[in-house]
Amino acid sequence: MTKQSKKAVCPSLRWPTVALGMCLAFVSVTGPSAGIAEAETPFGFAQSPVDPILQPPPEGTMIVGACPRLSADAFFYYCPGIGVLPYGFGKTTPEVFVLHADGDTRVISDNGLIEYDGVVSPDGRFAALSVTDYFDGTFYCELYRFSTNAVKQRLMTESHGGCDDPSDWSRSGWILFSTWSEGPEVSLSKIRQDGTQERALTPFPSHKFDSTVYDAQWALNETAIVFYGGVLPEEDTPTPYGIWFMDADGHNPRPIAVAESGPRYHNPEVSPSGRKVAYLRSYRRTQEDIFVTRLGGTTRRLARAEGYWSSLAWSPDGSRLLVMTEVSNVGRMSIIEVGSGRSMRIPAPEGVTVDWRYAPVWSPSGRYVAFLGYRSPDYARAVFVVDLNDYSIAQITRFDVETRLFAWYR
């Protein structure tokens, strides 16, 4: 078995993270029942696509991934990019779909490599997705660029260690992505969208010891990077974790909101203008505050609520925040007006529970919100869209195909 074909059947069991963005993307997975085509792709096996779509999105373009559910008489199966799921047994292969509002649906990747989250270029022409591969006792991080118009992939970089995900794509063509090794540190790099000029940004040049970086995003017209993590300035001192920002070349990391103990600051989200950052402050998963900081300026607490706030997303115009909370393992979605702090609950469809582990996303116009919901008792998931004008809800994908959201763009 070659290294390329081994990737398709030996995915890492590292649980996926969630990315927010202006695009909605899915990964689809074809189970053993779908069969394997005889033709080979440059990445190993070609899979027969399974269409997960009930109806097209109401506007723009979604990129999605999905796994057809296996037989219900077994215990579980592993779907890369989605995780360990009940009611099946075996391993499935992800496929990436592009869904257009005009009803056109196409597969842009069926090589079984995609495991984590992705980002879409500002012009919507490309998507970047990462893979953690395990081969001959060694982890590999691989970053791929996909065309959103055809099955066309390009390996941009490969290195030892694993990948968390590409986290942001700047208008000038720089992609931020994180890698991890056998230790606890997670490092940040940037690379041009054509796969050139890869540069490590951490460990920070201005600090002697290592650092941990997650959720990195461009800010202040690409002159700065906001991230969650810890910076260790001196040996044998506590590491202050929280929200930081640094220069675009990795120099001069400075805190926005950090704490060595007590409250935890996390989940930063940079506004569309790049001048503000929203983030969470949690207290033992029982109460969380939402803060908004103007970079280089003032900070204010926007809202407080009982329960666990799991994700934030700015509206396209920067006037509202979409918030996902978890109360007794049930997801609740709310929209908060940034100016007034007024909150509004988004209802869930009858008989469907909002999956709080996966972040909802805005449509390009800001009129719609897409989210993952599941039904009981089989926990089958599907993508739903809420119209914020009248709160009507449409189901976009089928329940018999497990799905993931990545992005929604024009």
N, C-alpha and C positions, 0 to 999 in steps of 0.2 A: 504493500500500500504506500503510495506516495504521500509526501507531507501535505500536498494540496487536498487530496481526497480525505485525508485523516481529519482535517479541520471540520468537515461536514458532519462527522459522526462522533467527535470527542469534544463537545463544547464545555467551557468552564461552568461550574455550578455556582459561581459568584452571583449573588442576587442583583438584579438590575436596579439602576437608579432612574430617576425621571427627569426629563428635560422639558423646559418650557420654551416657547418660541412663537414666531409669527406664522408657523406652518404646522399643519397637522399631518403626521406620518404614521403609517401602520407597518408592522412586519407580519407576513403571513407564513404559516408553517404547513407543509404538506406531510401528512402522516403516511405510514407504510401502506395503507389501503389504496392510496392514490397511485402507487407504483412509481418506478424510476424509469425515465426515458433512456434510450440507448445512447443518444448523442451526448458527448462530453462537452462541458464548457471549459474555459481556461482555468476554472477553479475546482474542477472535479466532476460532480454529477449535475445533470440538469433535472429539475423536478417538474412534474406536471402541476401547473398552477391550479389553485382552488379559489374560485371567486368568492370573497366574503361579503359582497355588497348587496344590500337590499335596495338602496336608492342612492343617487348621487348627493353630494353636499349641496346646500342651497346657494353657495357662492364659492368662488376661488377654486383652489386645488388642495386636496389632502394627500399626504403621503402616509401610508399605514402599513402595519405588519399584522399577520394573523396566523393562527394555528388551528387546523381542523381538529375537533375533539375526537379522541379515540374511543374504543368501546367502553361502555359504562360498567362492565363487570370486572374490571381490574382496579388497581389501587391508585396509581398516579402515572403521569408521564412528564418528561422534561421538555419544555418548549423554550429554546434559546430566546432571550429577550423578554420572556414573560415569566419564566420560573417553573417551579414544580407545581403541577396542577392536579386536582383530584380526578377520579373516574377515567382512568386509562392506564396503559402501561407501555413504556417504550420511549422512544425519542423521535422527535419530529424535526422537520427542516424549515427554517423561516423563509418567507418570500416577502418582498417589499413591493407594495402596490402604490400607484399614483392614481388618484380619483379626481376627475374634473367635473365641474358643475354641469357641463353639457352632456354628462353621461359616459364620456370616454373613460375607460379603465384600462390600465396597462401595468404589466410587471416590469420593474426595472432591475430586480435582482432575484434570482432563484438558486443561488449557489450554496445556501445553508450556512453562511458565515456570520450573519449579523446577530449580535447578542445584546447590544446595549442601545443607548439612545443616540440620536443624531441631531445635526443641525443642517439647515438649508441656507444656501447662499442668498444674499439680499435680493438678487434678481430672479431667484427661483429656478435657475438652470441646473443646479447641482445640489446633491446632498452628501454630507460627510458622515460616515458611520464607522465605529470602531469594533474590533474583534479581539478577544483574548483567547489565544490558542495554546494548547498544551501538547508538546511533541518531544518525545525522547527525554522526558524528565525535566523539561524547561518550558517556562511560560514565555509567550511571545505577544507583544502588542502590535497590532496591525491597523493602520488607518486607511480607509478606502474612500475614494470620491466616486459618486454615482451620478450619471446623467439622469435627470428627471424626465427625459423624452425617449429613452431607449434603454435596453439592457446593455449598458456600457459601463464597466468599472475600471478604476485605476488604483493600484496600490501606491499610496503616497509615501508611506514610511513604515518601517518595521524595526522593532527593537526588543531586547530582552525585558521580561517583566510583563505585567498585565496592563489593560486599559480601563479607565473608568468611563469616559466618554468625551467626544469633542463637545465643548460647552458653548462656543460662540464663534460667529463668522463675521468679520468686519466688512464694511463697504469697500475698503481698499484691498480685500482679498486675503487677510490673515486669519487663520483658524487656530483657536486655542484648544489644547487637548491635554489630558492628565494621564500619567502612567504611574504604576506602582510596582514595587519589587517585593522580595520576600519579607522585608521589614514593614513597619507601620507607615513609613513616609509615602506621600503621594506628591509627585513632582509635576510641574507645569512646563509646557513647551508651546511654541507657536511655529506655524509652517505656512508657506504661501499655498494658495489653492491649486497651483500647478505642481505641488510636491517639492518645490525647491526652498532653499534658505531656512531649513529647520534650525531653530535656536532654542536652547534650554533657558528658561527664565528663573528656575529655582533648582538647587538651593540658592538663596539670594546672594548676589555678589557682596552686599554690604553687611552680611552676617556670617559668622564663623561656622555655625552649625546648621543642621538640616531644617527643613520646613515641611508642612503638610498643606496642600492646596486643593480645594474643591470649588465647584460652581463658579469658575472664573469667567468674567464678562468684561467686554470693552466698555470704557466710559470716557467722558470728556473729550469727544471727537478723536478717540483712539489714542489719546496721550496717556491714559491711565487704565489700569485693570483692577476691578473689584473682585474679591474672592472671600470664601470662608476658609479658615484654617488656623494654624498655629505657627508662630515664629519664635525660634529659640535663640535669643540674642547672646546668652552667656551660658557656660557650662554649669550644670547642677542648679539651674534656676527653674521655677515653675514655668510651663509654657502657657502663655495667655492665648486661649482660643477665642475666635469670634470673627467679626467682619473687618476686613482690611482693604486698603487699596495701595497700589504701587505704581511706579512709572512703567511705561510700556516696554522698557528694556529690562525689567526685573529689579531695578534699583529702588532704593528709598521706600521700603514697605512701612506703612504707618496705619495705626488703628482707627477704625470708625466706631466700633463698639466691641470691646473684648472683656473677658473676665477669667481670672484664674480659678475661681470657684463660685458656687452659688448659681445665679441665672446663667442660661446659655443663650448666646446670640447666634443665629444661624439662618439659612435659606435666604441669602441676598438675591435681590432682583433689581437690576438697573433699569431705569425708566427709558422709554423710547428716545428721549432727548439726550440721554447719557449724562445728565446733570444731577439726578437723584437716585437714591438706592433705598428700597424697602426691604425690611428684614424682620425676623421674629425674635422675641425674647421669651424663653420658656422657663417654667418653674415645675420641675418634676412631672411633666406631662399632665398637669392638672389645670394650669392657667397660662395663657400666652398673650403677650402684647405685640402689636404691630407698630413698628417705628418707621419713619421716613426721614432720611438725612439728605440735605442738599450738600453735595460734595464740596468741601472747603467752606461750608456754612453751618446752618443751624440744624438741630434735630428736634422732632416732635413725636409724641406718642399719638398714633392715629386711632387705635381701637383696642379694646380688651374684651376677651370672651372666655367663658369656661369651656374646657375641652382642649384638644390638641390641634393646633394649626399646622397642617402638613405641607402646604405649598401656597405660593403667591404668584400672580401674573398681572402685569400692567396691561390696561387696554391700549389699543393702537394709538389713541390720542393722548395717553398719559393722564387722563382725568379720573380713572377708576382702577381699583385693584380687585381682581378675582381671587377669592380666598377659599381654600378647601380645608375643612376642619374634620376631626374625627371625634365622635362622641359615642361611647360604648360600641366601638368597632363599626360604626355607621358613618359614612361620609355625608357632610353637609356643605353645600356651596353657597357663598354669599358674595355680593358685590358691594364694595365700600367706595364712596365718593371721597377722593383724596382731599378736596377742598373743605368739605363740611364734616367729614367723618361719618356721614349717615350710611347705614347698612341696610341691605335688602337681601332676603333669602331667595334662592332659586329652588323651585320645587323639583322633586324627583318624580319620574313616571310611576304610576301605580304598579305595585308588584315588583319593582326593581330597586335595588339598593345601590347607592352611589359608592363606587370603589375609591376610598380615600387614599389608597396607596399610589394611585396614578393621577398625575396632575391634569386638570382640565385646561383647555386652551381657548383663546379668543378667535373669532373669525377675522379676516382682514379688515372688514368694515366696522367691527365692534358690535354688530347687531346680534350675533349668535355666540353661543358657548358650546363647545363639544366636551364630552366627558365619557368615562367608562362606567357602565353599570352592570350589575350581575343579578340573576334571579335565583331564588331558592327552590328546591334544596340542592341543585346540582352545581351551583356557583358558575354557571355559564355566563361569560361576559360578552358585551356588545357595546358599540359606540352609539351614543345618542347626541342629538343637537337640540338646544333650547333656543327658541326665538325670544329675545328679551323684550320685544314689542308687545307680545300677547301671552308669553310663557307657554306657547304650544311646543310640544316635544315630538321629534321625529327620530325613529331608529334607523341608523345608517348601515350597520353591519349585522349579519346573522348571528344568532346565539350559538350555532353549532361550529363556529369558527372563532377561536380565541383571538383577540385583537389587542394591539398596542397603539397608542397615539404618539406621534412625534411632533407634527407641525401642520399648520394651515396657512397657506399663502395665496397671493393673487396670481 
